Amino acid sequence: MKRLLKNPLSLAGLVIVVILLLAALLAPVLAPFPDHALGGVNPVARFHPPDGTYWMGTDDLGRDIFSRVLYGARISVWTGVLAIGLALVLGVPLGAVAGTFGGAVDELIMRITDIFLSFPPLLLAIAIGAMLGPSLSNTMIAIALAWWPWYTRLIRGEATSVRERPFVEAARAAGVRPLVIVFRHILPNTIAPVIVQASMDFGSVVLTLASLSFLGLGAQVPTPEWGLMINTGRTYFVNAPWYVTYPGLAIFLTVLGFNLLGDGLREVLDPKGVKRSA
């Protein structure tokens, strides 16, 4: 932690991430109009500009944008955690098995991985989301299915190097079962780069969620999701620019914060990776 905080950019990323998490956790307390984030409307206050009452103005239905942005943080954080968690559950064990056993098992897993990696993650998530149907849960599944191959390839490379180390050879000589070696000896020694990659991917997942919602494949009205808010507000951009500006800033700061924090974690947890990339 001391090394992480010495880097001003990493510290800035950590501060942004902490503020985001607090906003998501305390949204019901901080939001001045929580009912506006849950479907309530106020037609009298349509397109009210930012002031002391409505800090970020109101939308076409008179709803407080600040309250909706706070609740949108909950959706983005929760969906991001679940999507990356599901991608890790799928990708990490497959990569560990492929890297540990090699041979036909490795070849089969990696060829399937290559098929998924041949598509850009956003395009693949759009295709899967379109097949599953527009909803927040389907968007989470689509993002996870688009992201798991990256963790499989990453873990497979780490496991390939770890499997030849003396402590793994000693475990084999002692008669430890292969799957026990994978989950007790291989995975714990390959988890650092996964933490780094997951922290850096979080911002991309939030951006992908917003993109799918903007296209109508993610969250649906009246869910206060940032991408959906931008999609709805773009029609009124000329007369009410605050409608899209504040959700867009929320997306920007979230992606920036997790990228800065991920870079700092990479320097601390995976210094070899930093040297290789340099």
HELIX and SHEET records of a PDB file:
HELIX    1   1 LYS A    2  LYS A    6  1                                   5    
HELIX    2   2 PRO A    8  LEU A   25  1                                  18    
HELIX    3   3 ALA A   27  LEU A   30  1                                   4    
HELIX    4   4 PRO A   34  ALA A   37  1                                   4    
HELIX    5   5 PRO A   43  ALA A   45  5                                   3    
HELIX    6   6 ILE A   65  PHE A  101  1                                  37    
HELIX    7   7 GLY A  103  LEU A  117  1                                  15    
HELIX    8   8 PRO A  121  LEU A  132  1                                  12    
HELIX    9   9 LEU A  136  VAL A  162  1                                  27    
HELIX   10  10 PRO A  166  ALA A  173  1                                   8    
HELIX   11  11 PRO A  178  VAL A  180  1                                   3    
HELIX   12  12 ILE A  181  ILE A  186  3                                   6    
HELIX   13  13 LEU A  187  ASN A  189  5                                   3    
HELIX   14  14 ILE A  191  PHE A  214  1                                  24    
HELIX   15  15 TRP A  226  GLY A  233  1                                   8    
HELIX   16  16 ARG A  234  TYR A  236  5                                   3    
HELIX   17  17 TRP A  242  LEU A  269  1                                  28    
HELIX   18  18 PRO A  271  SER A  277  1                                   7    
END                                                                             
